[in-house]
């Protein structure tokens, strides 16, 4: 049995969840479900990042104590996991005592190895990003300087502890060369390598201008830089530094992140870990951003997409399907309600839902509502179905979610062509034995499709497998090798997808 550790970023609690949070977690959830379906042992982590100057300010603006504020907002992110049907095994908060202990232990190990020193910092700092930027990265408008993210920056002067990041420049470049799959997609890998080659400065890793954070061991005047604190969550959740039973999952197989936080995960994080004598993660995948009907999403425009409202309006599984079907994971994409309606109607309802309804209705009417005898695979449809789990799995291992779905729907379209060509409704009179074979092959096709699509649409595919008479214990990938027995009674079919008015 293989082990698999998948993470989302821990989400910053200065505001409520939006579509970007749901998107990142959905990708991790689908891969986690697939690996479980394959028989692997999986640990899937998500959670909230609750320290830092930005949270302290947001709490003050809300007239609340920072802990009470983070308790409230963190609950909204925890609730999102239920709304979106995420199967995470744990939910971590950086205000937990176990996390404070892990952060301080990591700091001590870095300090003991000579990787940290005390100095003073002057530089441009963006409160919104919790990040420092070099002068060459800034733009200026109307006398205000801005970071590449669009956040305003301010000049900061204060004492600070530093991590010797500059000493890791060549070692990081060697690590990237030896591990070509560490950063994905390729365009993001190229960006990171170019940034590191341009030169790394030592990294300020403590602040004295606010208090809401993990205290630096031995110097309570400083709190840890929020990114050193936040990134440590990935090992805290596995019980580090005790390294008990859950530590077997480290290193992480994939950290799923948005492209705006790639630098922290692909440069700082592996450097921190290797400097402390720990293994770096195997892969960091940075996905793109969504626009809304062609417009950049922002609170000022009032066009932030609420995933909870989407699910209430369109249903959970159509939303899950659309987000990973519409745009190649890793690229920017545009959210459009028309596109969501088209995908739901044209693919889910017309291709897959219609295939299931036609097939199961014909079995009800012509086979006494019982499963026909097994039939050998036939033609193009048989070839597509035989290879489908392997092709879907290969795409998912590369995080090519849209290609995995395209492979499944290519098989579904082939099954629709097969039912049209074979016309089992006509075969009842001319060749009833052939009719039974055709219907059994179509039933088998639906079983394969429903099985491999479970990670994407778990609720609807569970309903389809119920209608197909597949027992709960026979819904893993390995179970597809065993045909269902002839004569099993099938329940009457019911519609699986409702069409959306565009």
N, C-alpha and C positions, 0 to 999 in steps of 0.2 A: 504494500500500500504506500503510495506517495503522500507526502505532506505538502500542504500549500498554505501560505500566509499572504493574505490580501488586505490592503488598507485603503481607506479614503484619507484625504487630509482631515485633520480635525478642524471643524468649522468655527470661524471666529464669531463670538456671540455679541457683537455690537449691533446686530440687526436680526430680523427674522429670516427664515430660510427662503431661498428663491430657486429658480429653475436650474441654475448652475450647480447648486448643492445636490439637487436630486439627480442631475445628469451624471456627476462623478460617482456618486454612490450606486447608481443603477448599473454602471459598467462593472464595478467591483462585485455587485450582487449577482449579475449574470454569470460572470466567470466563476464565482464561488459556487453557485448552483450547478454549473456544468461540471466542475471538478468533483463535487459530491456525487453527481449523477454517474460520474466515471468510477466511483468507488474510492476516491481519495479522501484523506483526512484533512479537513479545512478549518482554518481559523480566519474569520473575516471581522475586521475591526473598523469601527467608526467612532466619532465622538466630537467633543467641543474643546476649543482653545479659548481659555477664559482669563488669561492674564494680559497685562500690558497697558500702556498709556491710553490707547484708544478705548479699551473697555472701561478703564477708570473714568475717562471723560464721559462716555456714553451713560454710565451709571449716575454720574453727577448731574448730567443734563436731565436724567429721568427722575432726579430727586431721590435716588435709592442708594443703599449700601452696595458696594461692588459684589459681595457674595450673594445678596438677595437678588440683585439684577441678573447675575449669571445663572442663578438657580432657575429664574423664570425663563430666560431666553434659551438655556440649554434644554429645557423641557420641550420647547417648540421643535428643536432638532431631533430630540428623541421621538416625539410624536410623528415627525416626518418619516422615520423609518417604518413605522406601522402603516401610515397612509400609503406609502409607495411599495409596501410588501417586501421590504428588504430583509434579508436573512442573516444579518450580522450576528456573530457569536458574542460580541462584547461591545459596550459603549463606554468610552473612557472620558473623564473630565480632568482637565489639568489642575483643578483645585482640589483633587483628591490627595490625601496624605501620602498614599503609596507613590504618587507621582512626584511630590516634593522630595521624598527620600531618593528616588531614582535620579532626579535632576542633580541633587547635591552630590550623589555618589559619582555621577559622570564628571561633574566639575572637579571633584577631588582627584579622580584618576588622571584627568587632563593636566591638572596642576602638578601632581606627583611626577608626571613624565616631562615636565618642563614646557608644556604647550601653552601655558597661560602666564601673562605678566601684567603688572599694574602700570598704567600710564595715564595720559590725559588725551581727551578727544576733542577735536574741532572739526566740524563737517556739516554737510547738508543732510538733514533728517526729515523724512516724511512720516508724520504721526499716523496717517491713514494706512501706510504700508508697513509700519514698524521696521523701516529699513533706512540705511544710509546710502547716499549716492555720490559719485564723483562729479566734479564740475563739468566734465565732458559729457555727462549723461543728461544734463539739465537743459530745459528750454525756458524762455522768459516771455511773459505776456503782461503788458500793463504794469511793469515793475515787479511782478511776482514770478518767482522761479518755480518750475514744476519738474517732478520726476517723470521718467518715461511712462509711468502708469497714469499720469495726469494728476497725481496728488500734489498739492503745494508742499514745498519744503521750507524749512527754517534752519538758520545757522545755530548749531548747538556747540557749546563749550562746557565740558565737565570731565571730572576724573572718570576713568574707565579701566576695566580689565580688558585685555586683548587676547585673542586666540591667534597663534602664529600661523595664520592661513597662508601667508606668502611662502612659507617653507614647504607647503604641500603642492605648489603649482606643478612641478615636474612629476611628482608622484601621482597626482590626479590625472595628468595627461597620459601617463603610462597605464594607469588603471583603465581609462577610457579606451585606449588602444587594445589592451588585453581583453576587454569585455565590451565588444562592439554592440551588444544588445542592451547595455545598461541604460541608455537613454533612448526613448522612442517618442514620436516618430523621428525619422532621419533628419528632418529639417531642424528639430529642436536639439538634436545631438550636435549638429553643426554649429548652432548658435552658442551652445555651452562651451564647446571646444574653442571657438573663436574668442569668447569672453575670457576663458582661462589663459589662453595664449597671449592675450593683450596685457596680462600682468595682474597678479593678485596682491592686494594689500592685507596687512593684518586686520582682523575683524574685531570691532568693539563688541564685547559680549556682556556688558553690564551697564546699568543706568542708576543714577542717583536722583534724578529729577522727579520720580514718582515712586510709589510704594507698592503698587498692586502687582506682585510677582513673587517668584521664589527667591528667598534671601540667599546671597552668596555665602557659602560656608566660611565662617571665620571673619566675615566683614558685613555686618548687617546694614551698613550704610548703602550697600549696593544690592539691587535685585538683578536677576539674570535677564539678559537679552531675551525677548520673547521667543525668538526662533530657536535658540538653544533649548529653552524650556519646552516649546511646542513639539519639536522634532523628537524629543526623548520619549514622547508618548508611545511610539511604536515599539519600544522595548519595555517600557513600564507595563504595558498591557499583557506582556508575556511573563511577568513576574520578576524581571531583572531588577536588582542585581543578584537576587537569590538563585536565579537560573534553575528553577524547579521544573515540573513536568511540562508546562507550556513552553518553556524555552526551546524545546525541540523544534518549534516552528521557525525559529530564526535561522538564516536571514529571510527577510520578506521576499516573496516571489515577485510581487508588483506593488509599488506605491502608485496609486492613481491620483493625479493632481491636475489642477488647471495650469495653463501655460504661464500664468502670472506668478506662480510660486515655484517654477522649475528650478531657478537658480539656488534657492534654499535647499531643495531636495537633492539636486545633482552635483552641487559643489560643496556647500557647507556640511551637509549631513554625512556624506561618505568621509570627508576629512575629519569631522568630529569622531566618528566611529573608529576609523583606522588609527587615529591619534590615541584613542583610549584602548587600543588592542582588541577591538571588536570587528566582526565581519560587516562589510557594507551590504545593503540590499542588492538583490539580483537585477532589478529593473525599476526604472521610474518612467511612467508613461504620462506625458503632458497633453491633455486634450485642448481643443479650441474653445472659443466663446460663442454664445448665441446672440443674434440680434432678434428683434421683434418686428415682424412685418417690414424688414428692411431698415429699421432704425436701431441705433445703438441703445442698449438697455440702460436706463439710469432712473434714479428716484426723482430727479428734477423733471424728467419728461413724463413721469407717472406711468411708465410702461413696463415696470418690473413684472415678470411672469410668476405668478403664485402657483406652485405645483399642486397644492391642495385643491385650489379652485379648478384647475384643469381636470384633475381626477374626478371631482364631483360632477363636472359638466360632461366629460367624454367617456369616463370609465377608466379604471386603472390600467388594464392590459393594453388597450389601444394607445394610451400615452406612453407606456413603457416601450411598446413596439416602435412607435413613431420616432422617439428620441434616438434610438440606436439604428434605425433603418434609414432615416432621411439623409444623414450626413456621415461621411467617413469619420470615424473616431480619430481625433487628432487635428481635424480641420475646423475652421469656423463654420457656423451654419446659421441659417435664418429660420426662426420659428414662424410658421404661418398656419392659421386655423384651416385655411383652404387645403393646404398640403396635408394636414392631419386628417381632414375629412376624406381626401382622395386616397390616402394610404389605407384608412380604415375601410372605406367602401370598396375600393378597387382590388385590394389584396386580401385583407382579413375576411371581409364578408363575401365578396364575389368569388375569390379563388379558394380559400381554405374553408370558410363556412359553408359555401355552396357545395363543395366537394363532399364534405361530411354529411350534409343533409340529404343530398341525392343518394349517396351510397347506403346510408343507414336506413333511409326510407324504403329503398328497393329491397334490402335484406328483410325488413319488417314485412313487406307485402309478399315477397316471392320465396322466402326461405323460412317461413313460420317464425320470424323474429329470432332465428337461431344462427349461430356462426357456421358458415359452410366449412367443408373440409379444407385443410391446407392445400395450397396450390404452389407449384414451383414458380420462382420469379420468371418474368417474361419480358424480352425486348428492352427498349430504352428505359422504361419505367423501372424494371427490375435492376438494371445497372445503376441508375441514379440512386435508388433506395439503398442498395447494398453498400455504396460508397459514402452515403450521406453522413452518418455519424463521424466518420474519419475526416471528411472535408470540413464539417462544421467545427470539429475539435481543433483542426489545424488553424483555421481562421481565428478562433477564439484565443488560442495560445499566442497569436500575434496581435490580439486586440483589434482585429478586423471584424467588428461586430456586424457591419452592414453587409460584408461578403458572406458571413455565416448565414444571415437571413436570406440573402439572395440565393444561396445554394439550396436552402430549404424550400423557397418558393419556386425555384426552377423545377424541383421535384413535384411540387403541388400542381404546377401548370401542366407537367407531363401526365400526372394522374388525371387531370381534367380532360386532357386530349385523349387519354386512353378510354375513359368512360364514354366520351362522345363517339369515338371510332368503333368501340366494341358494342355499344348500344345494348346493354344487358336487358333493358325492358323489352326489346324485340326478341332476344335470344330465348326468352321464356317459352315461346311457342315453337321456335325452330331448333333450339339446342339447349335444353335446360341444364345439362351437365356443364356445358361451356359457360352458361350464365353464372352458375355457382362458382366456377373457377374465377371468372372475372370479378365477381363481387368479393370473393375472398382476397384476391390480389389488391383490390381497392381498400378493403378493410386493413390489410397489412400495411399498405402505403400510409393510411391515416394513422395507424399505430406508430410507425416510425416518425412521421411528421410531428405528431403530438408529443412523442418522447423527447425529440431533440429540441423542440420549441418550449419545453417546460421552463428553462431558465429565464426566457424572455417574457412569457405570459403564463406564470404558474397557475393562476386561478382558472383561466379559460381552458388551458391544456389539461388541467385536472378534470374539468367538466367533460372535455372531449374523451379522455381516457375512461371516464365513468361510462359514457355512452357507448364506447367501444367494448366495454366489458373487461377491461384490463385490471386485474387485481392490484391493490396498492403495493404489494410486495414485488410486482413484476414491471415496475416503471423505470428501472435503471437501464443504462445502456447495455449492460451485459445480458439483461433479460430479453433483448431483441433476438438473441440467438435461439430462443426457445419459442416455437409457435404456440399460440393459444389453442386449446383443444376444440375439436369439432363439436358442435351441438350446444355450446354455451348460449344461454338465453341473453338477449340484448334488450335493454330498455328502449322505449320509444325515443326517437331523436327529438331534440329541442334546439332552437336557434342559439348559436354560440356568440354571434356578433350582431349588434344593432347598427344599422346604417345611420350616418350623420348627415343632417341637412347642411350642405355647404353654405 
